[in-house]
Amino acid sequence: MQSNVVKCLPVVYSIIIAAILTPSSAQETVHFKDVTYESGIRFRHFLGRSGKRYILETVGSGCAFFDYDNDGYLDIYFVNGASLPGSRQIEAKNALYRNNGDGTFTDVTETAGVGDKGYGIGCGVGDYDNDGFLDLYVTNFRRNTLYHNDGDGSFSDVTEQAGVECEVWSSSCAFIDYDQDGDLDLYVVNYLDFALRDHKKCGKGLRLDCGPSEYPGASDRLYRNNGDGTFTDVTKAAGIFNPEGKGLGIACGDYDNDGDMDIHIANDDTRNFLYRNNGNGTFSDVALLVGVGFSEHGEPEGGMGTSFGDYDNDGYLDLVVTNYQDQINTLYHNDGLGLFSDVSHISRTGPMSYPSVAWGTAFIDYDNDGWSDLFVTNGHLLDNVEKFDKTSTYKQPNFLFRNQRDGTFTEVGEVLGMDSDGSMSSRGSAFGDYDNDGDVDILISNSDQPPTLLRNEGGNQNNWIGVRLIGTQSNRLAIGARVKITANGEVQTKEITGGSSYASASDFRLLFGIGKASNVERLDISWPTGLSTTEHPIKVNRYLTFIEGGNK
């Protein structure tokens, strides 16, 4: 994220973008429908605009898909901002919407007790005490909140007794069993060492917001789960202490296929981090060694969101990082030897992102053809950018890149009805099948506006299989487990992860599209403990639950 006046868009990029905007063959039968209002969602994000242009006002918030009441349907959580000095003084709070199972949602914030009133940025979901109910962690400006799911439809604030307040400026977070002891630890991404009293006035005339370069960074935190409801800060002992970080996004995944979860951090205006899990309770930052620390030109970028996913079905997790305007989103191909290659231009996902400010992202197979596509939310952080930069707008259309199966992608968001008029300035995004019809739906948090719930219509015309895992020796959510399926001779690989995108949390179930294949020939599960499960053949178009060490 940067707030300097951007350069004019080069003609060469205009030509490239125009070519990419031309959709692929019109065989698209999938459409995304905005069902926000008809589903009963009345939430609106409040940014707390003060007229002072605090940098806090630019980052927006995230959201989550998670089944808090174990009824088999994904519920929705929205993170909200709050009033700032000089802004309208209203009681803004986060919101929980219960899925009624009929396409509608009911606001249950008050009865559930999760209406956090801090200046919220993001959220994460995990069952940290392995009791079978999903708990919720909210990242805020200056004080985070851990909500324990009490199993009766309500939550309790256990932040202080758990020891995870992290009273700085946090952004994203992830539950991850980094030490593979069977319970979930907590990684908290921190942005800047900033308080409202540190606010500066930058620019002239239009009073541009200050960028992150004006403020010092803040080290992330890693909290180890003690197994008794409390956590211990092991940031320094684990080797991830770095006060130069200005983190906004987190992605967790086993990029080197060694059986443990690694962590990628998208930093703003400073190099990114890739923490390789050493398998002994410590991490090593290998971003520079493997080629994911800087842009292809060796420069730090304005990283916002990040996600792992195997887009070419070669069994290795690739990586995407979303960036600021006048940069491009970076797609890194995992070459399988512990190294990554920047394929942003080759893949045709990079050039189109040049004029955009990008945030949430994920690899999703929206059409169930067996190949992961790529979704990106966009929205400028400066609400007056049009006044001094004619190449940009505050509200920007989001991107959906269709995988062409040859290493390239084609943008089809406009064709599929995804905010084609650019009427929102989007931030966080979550992904999951909220109506259980076998295709992935998308939830988007928009800055200072209502959210967007996009229902996938037609993705399930291709066959699919959904997988839910329950750990017994591993953590109950099986975060860190890897699932491979084989259908029509093609092998797909996905992992259950506790964090990705930007400031958001997604469905823990894994949804595999398999095209026109009539069955799954083989399914292999590698559990975090090292145990394995194999099933074959499997009938399609249904969700299956597998229990570690048992039967489905």
C-alpha positions as CSV (number, residue, x, y, z in Angstrom):
1,M,0.0,0.0,0.0
2,Q,1.5,3.3,-1.0
3,S,0.0,6.8,-1.1
4,N,2.3,8.6,-3.5
5,V,0.8,10.0,-6.7
6,V,1.1,7.2,-9.2
7,K,2.6,7.4,-12.7
8,C,0.4,7.5,-15.8
9,L,-0.4,4.0,-17.1
10,P,2.0,3.1,-19.9
11,V,0.5,2.6,-23.3
12,V,2.0,-0.9,-23.5
13,Y,0.1,-2.0,-20.5
14,S,-3.1,-0.5,-22.0
15,I,-2.7,-2.7,-25.0
16,I,-1.9,-5.8,-23.0
17,I,-4.9,-5.2,-20.7
18,A,-7.3,-4.7,-23.7
19,A,-6.2,-8.0,-25.1
20,I,-6.7,-9.8,-21.8
21,L,-10.1,-8.3,-21.3
22,T,-11.3,-10.2,-24.3
23,P,-13.0,-13.3,-22.8
24,S,-12.1,-16.8,-23.8
25,S,-14.5,-19.0,-25.7
26,A,-18.0,-18.3,-24.6
27,Q,-18.6,-21.7,-23.3
28,E,-19.1,-20.2,-19.8
29,T,-22.2,-21.5,-18.3
30,V,-21.5,-20.3,-14.8
31,H,-22.9,-17.1,-13.4
32,F,-22.4,-15.4,-10.0
33,K,-25.5,-13.8,-8.6
34,D,-25.4,-11.0,-6.0
35,V,-27.8,-12.4,-3.3
36,T,-26.7,-10.1,-0.5
37,Y,-30.0,-8.4,0.1
38,E,-32.3,-11.3,-0.7
39,S,-30.4,-13.5,1.7
40,G,-31.3,-11.1,4.6
41,I,-27.8,-9.6,5.1
42,R,-28.1,-5.9,6.3
43,F,-24.6,-5.4,7.5
44,R,-22.7,-2.3,6.4
45,H,-19.0,-1.7,7.0
46,F,-18.2,1.5,8.9
47,L,-14.7,3.0,8.2
48,G,-14.9,5.9,10.6
49,R,-13.8,8.6,8.2
50,S,-12.6,11.5,10.2
51,G,-11.4,14.0,7.7
52,K,-8.0,13.6,9.2
53,R,-7.1,10.8,6.8
54,Y,-5.6,8.4,9.4
55,I,-3.8,5.6,7.7
56,L,-6.0,3.3,9.7
57,E,-8.9,4.4,7.5
58,T,-7.5,2.8,4.3
59,V,-7.2,-0.9,5.0
60,G,-10.8,-2.0,5.4
61,S,-11.8,-5.3,7.0
62,G,-12.3,-9.0,6.4
63,C,-15.0,-11.6,6.7
64,A,-15.4,-15.3,7.3
65,F,-17.4,-18.4,6.3
66,F,-17.6,-20.9,9.1
67,D,-20.2,-23.3,10.6
68,Y,-20.3,-22.1,14.2
69,D,-23.3,-24.2,15.3
70,N,-22.4,-27.5,13.5
71,D,-25.6,-27.7,11.5
72,G,-23.8,-28.4,8.3
73,Y,-24.3,-24.9,6.8
74,L,-21.7,-22.1,6.6
75,D,-22.5,-19.1,8.7
76,I,-21.0,-15.6,8.0
77,Y,-19.0,-13.2,10.2
78,F,-18.3,-9.6,9.3
79,V,-15.5,-7.5,10.8
80,N,-16.3,-3.8,11.3
81,G,-14.5,-0.6,11.9
82,A,-15.3,2.0,14.6
83,S,-15.6,5.7,15.2
84,L,-12.4,7.7,15.1
85,P,-11.7,11.2,16.5
86,G,-13.5,13.6,14.1
87,S,-15.8,11.0,12.6
88,R,-19.5,10.3,13.2
89,Q,-19.8,8.7,16.6
90,I,-21.9,5.6,16.1
91,E,-21.8,2.2,17.7
92,A,-20.3,0.1,15.0
93,K,-19.7,-3.6,15.8
94,N,-18.9,-6.9,14.1
95,A,-21.8,-9.2,13.1
96,L,-22.6,-12.9,12.9
97,Y,-25.2,-14.2,10.6
98,R,-26.6,-17.7,11.0
99,N,-27.4,-19.7,7.9
100,N,-31.0,-20.8,7.9
101,G,-30.4,-23.5,5.4
102,D,-32.8,-22.1,2.9
103,G,-30.6,-19.4,1.3
104,T,-31.3,-16.8,4.0
105,F,-29.4,-15.6,7.0
106,T,-30.4,-14.3,10.4
107,D,-28.4,-11.8,12.5
108,V,-27.5,-13.5,15.7
109,T,-24.8,-11.2,16.9
110,E,-26.3,-10.3,20.2
111,T,-27.3,-13.8,21.3
112,A,-24.0,-15.2,20.2
113,G,-22.0,-12.5,22.0
114,V,-19.5,-11.7,19.2
115,G,-20.3,-8.1,18.4
116,D,-16.8,-6.9,19.0
117,K,-16.7,-3.0,19.0
118,G,-13.0,-2.5,18.5
119,Y,-11.6,-1.0,15.3
120,G,-11.6,-4.4,13.5
121,I,-9.4,-5.5,10.6
122,G,-9.6,-9.3,10.2
123,C,-10.6,-12.6,11.7
124,G,-9.5,-16.2,11.9
125,V,-11.3,-19.4,12.8
126,G,-10.1,-22.6,14.5
127,D,-11.0,-25.1,17.2
128,Y,-8.1,-24.3,19.5
129,D,-9.4,-26.6,22.3
130,N,-10.4,-29.5,20.1
131,D,-14.0,-29.6,21.5
132,G,-15.7,-29.8,18.1
133,F,-16.9,-26.2,18.0
134,L,-15.2,-23.5,16.0
135,D,-13.7,-20.6,17.9
136,L,-13.1,-17.1,16.5
137,Y,-10.2,-14.7,16.7
138,V,-10.7,-11.0,15.8
139,T,-7.7,-8.8,14.9
140,N,-8.1,-5.2,15.8
141,F,-6.3,-1.9,16.0
142,R,-4.5,-2.1,19.4
143,R,-6.4,-5.0,21.0
144,N,-7.4,-8.4,19.6
145,T,-10.2,-10.6,20.8
146,L,-10.5,-14.4,21.2
147,Y,-14.0,-15.8,21.4
148,H,-14.4,-19.3,22.7
149,N,-17.4,-21.2,21.2
150,D,-19.4,-22.5,24.1
151,G,-21.3,-25.0,22.0
152,D,-24.7,-23.6,22.8
153,G,-24.9,-20.9,20.1
154,S,-22.9,-18.4,22.2
155,F,-19.3,-17.4,22.6
156,S,-17.2,-16.2,25.6
157,D,-14.5,-13.6,25.4
158,V,-11.4,-15.4,26.8
159,T,-8.8,-13.1,25.4
160,E,-7.2,-12.1,28.7
161,Q,-7.1,-15.5,30.3
162,A,-5.8,-17.1,27.0
163,G,-3.0,-14.5,26.8
164,V,-3.5,-13.4,23.2
165,E,-4.4,-9.7,23.4
166,C,-1.5,-8.7,21.1
167,E,-2.1,-5.0,21.7
168,V,-0.6,-3.6,18.5
169,W,-2.1,-3.1,15.1
170,S,-3.0,-6.6,13.8
171,S,-4.3,-7.4,10.3
172,S,-4.6,-11.1,9.3
173,C,-4.2,-14.2,11.4
174,A,-4.2,-18.0,11.1
175,F,-4.6,-21.0,13.4
176,I,-1.9,-23.5,12.6
177,D,-0.4,-26.5,14.4
178,Y,3.2,-25.6,13.6
179,D,4.7,-28.0,16.1
180,Q,2.3,-30.9,15.3
181,D,1.4,-31.6,18.8
182,G,-2.3,-32.0,18.1
183,D,-3.6,-28.6,19.1
184,L,-3.8,-25.3,17.1
185,D,-1.4,-22.5,17.7
186,L,-2.1,-18.9,16.6
187,Y,-0.1,-16.8,14.2
188,V,-1.0,-13.0,14.3
189,V,0.1,-10.8,11.4
190,N,0.9,-7.2,12.6
191,Y,1.1,-4.1,10.4
192,L,2.5,-0.9,11.8
193,D,3.8,0.4,15.1
194,F,1.2,3.2,15.0
195,A,-1.1,5.0,17.4
196,L,-3.5,7.8,16.6
197,R,-1.2,10.3,18.2
198,D,1.5,9.3,15.6
199,H,-0.7,10.6,12.8
200,K,1.1,12.7,10.2
201,K,-0.2,15.0,7.4
202,C,1.3,14.1,4.0
203,G,1.0,15.7,0.6
204,K,-0.4,19.1,-0.3
205,G,-3.8,20.5,-1.3
206,L,-5.7,17.2,-1.4
207,R,-4.0,16.0,1.8
208,L,-3.0,12.6,0.6
209,D,-2.9,9.9,3.2
210,C,0.5,8.9,4.5
211,G,1.9,5.6,3.3
212,P,3.4,2.8,5.4
213,S,6.9,4.2,4.7
214,E,6.1,7.0,7.2
215,Y,5.7,4.6,10.1
216,P,7.8,1.8,11.6
217,G,6.8,-1.8,11.2
218,A,5.7,-4.2,13.9
219,S,6.8,-7.8,14.3
220,D,4.2,-10.6,13.9
221,R,3.5,-12.8,16.9
222,L,3.3,-16.6,17.3
223,Y,1.4,-18.0,20.2
224,R,2.0,-21.6,21.1
225,N,-1.1,-23.5,22.4
226,N,-0.3,-24.9,25.9
227,G,-3.2,-27.3,25.7
228,D,-5.0,-25.9,28.7
229,G,-6.8,-22.9,27.2
230,T,-3.8,-20.7,27.4
231,F,-1.1,-19.6,24.9
232,T,2.6,-18.7,25.2
233,D,4.2,-16.1,23.1
234,V,7.1,-17.9,21.3
235,T,7.8,-15.3,18.6
236,K,11.5,-15.0,19.3
237,A,12.1,-18.6,20.3
238,A,10.5,-19.8,17.0
239,G,12.6,-17.4,14.9
240,I,9.9,-15.2,13.4
241,F,10.6,-12.0,15.3
242,N,11.2,-9.2,12.8
243,P,10.2,-5.6,13.6
244,E,10.7,-4.6,9.9
245,G,7.6,-6.5,8.9
246,K,4.5,-4.6,7.8
247,G,2.3,-7.5,7.3
248,L,-1.2,-7.5,5.8
249,G,-1.8,-11.0,4.4
250,I,-1.0,-14.6,5.5
251,A,-0.9,-17.9,3.6
252,C,-0.1,-21.2,5.2
253,G,0.9,-24.3,3.3
254,D,3.5,-27.0,2.9
255,Y,5.3,-25.5,-0.1
256,D,8.3,-27.9,0.1
257,N,6.3,-31.1,0.6
258,D,8.1,-32.1,3.7
259,G,5.1,-32.7,5.9
260,D,4.8,-29.5,7.9
261,M,3.1,-26.2,7.4
262,D,5.1,-23.2,6.2
263,I,4.0,-19.5,6.4
264,H,4.0,-16.8,3.8
265,I,3.5,-13.1,4.9
266,A,2.6,-10.4,2.4
267,N,4.2,-7.2,3.6
268,D,3.4,-3.7,2.6
269,D,6.3,-1.6,1.2
270,T,8.9,-4.0,2.5
271,R,10.0,-7.4,1.4
272,N,7.7,-10.4,1.9
273,F,8.6,-13.3,4.3
274,L,8.4,-17.0,3.7
275,Y,9.0,-18.9,7.0
276,R,10.0,-22.5,6.3
277,N,9.1,-24.8,9.1
278,N,12.2,-26.5,10.4
279,G,10.3,-29.3,12.0
280,N,11.8,-28.6,15.5
281,G,9.6,-25.8,16.6
282,T,11.5,-23.1,14.8
283,F,11.2,-21.4,11.4
284,S,13.7,-19.9,8.9
285,D,12.9,-17.0,6.6
286,V,13.9,-18.3,3.2
287,A,12.0,-15.7,1.1
288,L,15.2,-14.4,-0.5
289,L,16.6,-17.9,-1.1
290,V,13.5,-19.3,-2.9
291,G,12.7,-16.2,-4.8
292,V,9.5,-14.8,-3.2
293,G,10.9,-11.8,-1.2
294,F,10.8,-9.1,-3.9
295,S,9.3,-8.3,-7.3
296,E,11.0,-9.6,-10.4
297,H,12.9,-6.3,-10.5
298,G,14.2,-6.9,-7.0
299,E,12.0,-4.3,-5.4
300,P,9.7,-4.5,-2.4
301,E,6.0,-4.2,-3.2
302,G,2.8,-3.2,-1.5
303,G,1.7,-6.7,-0.6
304,M,-1.9,-7.0,0.7
305,G,-3.2,-10.6,0.2
306,T,-1.7,-14.0,-0.4
307,S,-2.7,-17.6,-1.0
308,F,-1.2,-21.0,-1.7
309,G,-2.7,-23.3,-4.3
310,D,-1.7,-25.9,-6.9
311,Y,-2.9,-24.2,-10.1
312,D,-1.1,-26.6,-12.6
313,N,-1.8,-29.9,-10.7
314,D,1.8,-30.8,-10.4
315,G,1.6,-31.6,-6.7
316,Y,3.4,-28.5,-5.5
317,L,1.7,-25.4,-4.0
318,D,2.1,-22.2,-6.0
319,L,1.8,-18.8,-4.5
320,V,0.0,-15.5,-5.3
321,V,0.6,-12.1,-3.8
322,T,-1.7,-9.1,-4.4
323,N,-0.1,-5.7,-4.6
324,Y,-0.6,-1.9,-4.9
325,Q,-1.4,0.1,-8.0
326,D,1.5,0.7,-10.5
327,Q,2.7,-2.7,-9.5
328,I,1.3,-6.1,-10.6
329,N,0.0,-9.0,-8.6
330,T,2.7,-11.6,-8.4
331,L,2.1,-15.2,-9.3
332,Y,4.9,-17.5,-8.3
333,H,5.1,-21.0,-9.8
334,N,6.5,-23.6,-7.4
335,D,9.3,-25.3,-9.4
336,G,9.4,-28.3,-7.1
337,L,13.0,-27.9,-6.0
338,G,12.4,-25.5,-3.2
339,L,12.4,-22.6,-5.6
340,F,9.7,-20.4,-7.2
341,S,9.6,-18.6,-10.6
342,D,7.7,-15.4,-11.2
343,V,5.2,-16.2,-13.9
344,S,3.0,-13.1,-13.5
345,H,3.5,-12.0,-17.1
346,I,3.6,-15.5,-18.7
347,S,0.4,-16.4,-16.9
348,R,-1.3,-13.2,-18.1
349,T,-2.6,-12.5,-14.5
350,G,-0.1,-9.7,-13.8
351,P,-0.5,-7.0,-16.5
352,M,-4.2,-6.6,-15.9
353,S,-3.6,-5.8,-12.3
354,Y,-1.3,-2.9,-13.0
355,P,-3.9,-0.1,-12.4
356,S,-5.6,-1.8,-9.5
357,V,-5.1,-2.0,-5.7
358,A,-5.6,-5.7,-4.9
359,W,-6.5,-7.3,-1.6
360,G,-8.2,-10.7,-0.9
361,T,-7.3,-13.6,-3.2
362,A,-7.6,-17.4,-3.5
363,F,-7.2,-20.3,-5.9
364,I,-10.7,-21.6,-6.4
365,D,-12.2,-24.0,-9.0
366,Y,-15.3,-22.0,-9.7
367,D,-16.5,-24.1,-12.7
368,N,-15.5,-27.5,-11.2
369,D,-13.4,-28.4,-14.3
370,G,-10.6,-29.8,-12.1
371,W,-8.2,-26.8,-12.5
372,S,-7.9,-24.0,-9.9
373,D,-8.8,-20.5,-11.1
374,L,-7.8,-17.3,-9.4
375,F,-10.0,-14.7,-7.7
376,V,-8.8,-11.2,-6.6
377,T,-10.6,-8.3,-4.9
378,N,-9.7,-4.7,-5.8
379,G,-10.3,-1.3,-4.4
380,H,-8.2,1.8,-4.0
381,L,-7.3,2.9,-0.5
382,L,-7.6,6.6,-1.3
383,D,-11.3,7.7,-1.6
384,N,-10.3,10.9,-3.6
385,V,-7.8,9.2,-6.0
386,E,-9.8,10.3,-9.0
387,K,-9.1,13.9,-8.2
388,F,-5.4,13.6,-8.8
389,D,-4.9,10.4,-10.8
390,K,-7.0,10.1,-13.9
391,T,-5.8,6.5,-14.4
392,S,-7.5,5.2,-11.3
393,T,-10.7,5.0,-9.3
394,Y,-11.6,4.3,-5.6
395,K,-14.1,1.7,-6.6
396,Q,-12.7,-1.0,-8.8
397,P,-14.0,-4.2,-10.4
398,N,-12.8,-7.5,-8.9
399,F,-11.1,-10.2,-11.0
400,L,-11.8,-13.8,-11.7
401,F,-9.1,-15.5,-13.8
402,R,-10.1,-18.7,-15.6
403,N,-7.4,-21.3,-15.7
404,Q,-6.7,-22.2,-19.4
405,R,-4.8,-25.4,-18.3
406,D,-1.7,-24.3,-20.2
407,G,-0.1,-22.1,-17.6
408,T,-2.2,-19.0,-18.6
409,F,-5.4,-17.4,-17.3
410,T,-8.1,-15.3,-18.9
411,E,-10.1,-12.8,-16.9
412,V,-13.9,-13.7,-17.0
413,G,-15.2,-11.7,-14.0
414,E,-17.2,-9.3,-16.2
415,V,-18.7,-12.2,-18.2
416,L,-19.8,-13.9,-15.1
417,G,-21.5,-10.9,-13.5
418,M,-18.9,-10.1,-10.8
419,D,-19.3,-6.4,-10.0
420,S,-18.6,-5.6,-13.6
421,D,-19.4,-1.9,-13.0
422,G,-16.8,-1.6,-10.3
423,S,-19.3,-0.3,-7.8
424,M,-17.4,-1.3,-4.7
425,S,-14.0,-0.8,-3.1
426,S,-13.4,-4.4,-1.9
427,R,-11.0,-5.7,0.7
428,G,-11.3,-9.1,2.4
429,S,-12.8,-12.2,0.7
430,A,-13.9,-15.7,1.9
431,F,-14.7,-18.8,0.0
432,G,-17.1,-21.7,0.6
433,D,-20.2,-23.6,-0.5
434,Y,-22.7,-21.9,1.8
435,D,-25.7,-23.5,0.1
436,N,-24.1,-27.0,-0.1
437,D,-24.9,-27.4,-3.8
438,G,-21.4,-28.4,-4.8
439,D,-19.8,-25.2,-6.1
440,V,-17.8,-22.5,-4.4
441,D,-19.5,-19.2,-3.4
442,I,-17.7,-15.9,-2.6
443,L,-18.1,-13.5,0.3
444,I,-16.6,-10.0,-0.1
445,S,-16.1,-7.3,2.5
446,N,-16.3,-3.8,1.0
447,S,-14.8,-0.8,2.6
448,D,-17.4,1.6,4.1
449,Q,-20.2,-0.2,2.1
450,P,-22.4,-3.2,2.4
451,P,-20.7,-6.6,1.7
452,T,-21.3,-8.8,-1.3
453,L,-22.5,-12.4,-1.2
454,L,-22.0,-14.0,-4.6
455,R,-23.9,-17.3,-5.2
456,N,-22.3,-19.6,-7.8
457,E,-25.0,-20.6,-10.3
458,G,-23.9,-23.4,-12.7
459,G,-20.5,-24.4,-11.2
460,N,-22.1,-27.7,-10.2
461,Q,-22.9,-28.6,-13.8
462,N,-19.6,-30.4,-13.7
463,N,-19.2,-33.2,-11.1
464,W,-17.5,-32.7,-7.8
465,I,-16.6,-34.2,-4.5
466,G,-16.4,-32.5,-1.1
467,V,-14.1,-33.6,1.7
468,R,-14.4,-32.9,5.4
469,L,-11.7,-34.2,7.7
470,I,-11.8,-34.8,11.5
471,G,-8.5,-35.3,13.3
472,T,-8.2,-37.6,16.3
473,Q,-4.4,-37.6,16.9
474,S,-4.0,-34.5,14.7
475,N,-5.8,-31.3,15.6
476,R,-9.6,-31.9,15.2
477,L,-9.9,-29.6,12.1
478,A,-7.0,-31.5,10.5
479,I,-5.4,-28.2,9.5
480,G,-2.2,-29.1,7.7
481,A,-3.7,-32.3,6.1
482,R,-3.2,-32.8,2.4
483,V,-5.7,-34.5,0.2
484,K,-5.0,-35.9,-3.3
485,I,-7.7,-37.2,-5.6
486,T,-7.4,-38.9,-9.0
487,A,-10.2,-38.6,-11.5
488,N,-10.0,-39.3,-15.2
489,G,-6.3,-39.9,-14.7
490,E,-5.8,-36.3,-13.4
491,V,-4.4,-35.7,-9.9
492,Q,-5.4,-32.7,-7.8
493,T,-3.8,-31.6,-4.5
494,K,-5.3,-29.4,-1.8
495,E,-4.5,-28.7,1.8
496,I,-6.7,-27.7,4.7
497,T,-5.3,-24.3,5.9
498,G,-6.1,-22.0,8.7
499,G,-5.4,-18.8,6.9
500,S,-5.2,-17.1,3.5
501,S,-6.6,-14.3,1.4
502,Y,-6.6,-11.0,3.3
503,A,-7.9,-10.7,6.9
504,S,-10.5,-13.4,6.2
505,A,-11.3,-17.1,6.9
506,S,-12.8,-19.7,4.5
507,D,-14.6,-23.1,4.6
508,F,-12.4,-25.9,6.0
509,R,-14.0,-28.4,3.7
510,L,-12.1,-29.1,0.5
511,L,-14.2,-29.0,-2.7
512,F,-12.8,-30.7,-5.8
513,G,-14.3,-30.3,-9.2
514,I,-13.8,-33.2,-11.5
515,G,-15.4,-32.2,-14.8
516,K,-17.4,-35.0,-16.4
517,A,-15.6,-37.8,-14.6
518,S,-18.2,-40.3,-13.3
519,N,-16.3,-41.1,-10.1
520,V,-13.1,-40.4,-8.1
521,E,-10.7,-43.3,-8.9
522,R,-8.6,-42.7,-5.7
523,L,-8.5,-40.4,-2.7
524,D,-5.4,-40.1,-0.5
525,I,-5.2,-38.2,2.8
526,S,-1.9,-37.4,4.5
527,W,-2.7,-36.4,8.0
528,P,-0.5,-34.0,10.0
529,T,0.6,-36.9,12.3
530,G,1.9,-38.8,9.3
531,L,-1.0,-41.3,9.2
532,S,-2.6,-41.9,5.8
533,T,-6.0,-42.8,4.5
534,T,-6.8,-44.2,1.0
535,E,-10.3,-44.7,-0.5
536,H,-11.3,-45.9,-4.0
537,P,-13.5,-45.6,-5.9
538,I,-15.8,-42.9,-4.7
539,K,-19.1,-41.8,-6.0
540,V,-19.4,-38.1,-7.0
541,N,-21.6,-35.1,-6.2
542,R,-21.6,-35.4,-2.4
543,Y,-19.8,-34.4,0.7
544,L,-17.9,-37.1,2.6
545,T,-16.4,-36.9,6.1
546,F,-13.2,-38.9,6.9
547,I,-12.0,-39.5,10.5
548,E,-8.3,-40.0,11.2
549,G,-7.6,-43.6,11.9
550,G,-11.2,-44.6,11.1
551,N,-13.7,-44.9,8.3
552,K,-15.6,-42.2,6.4
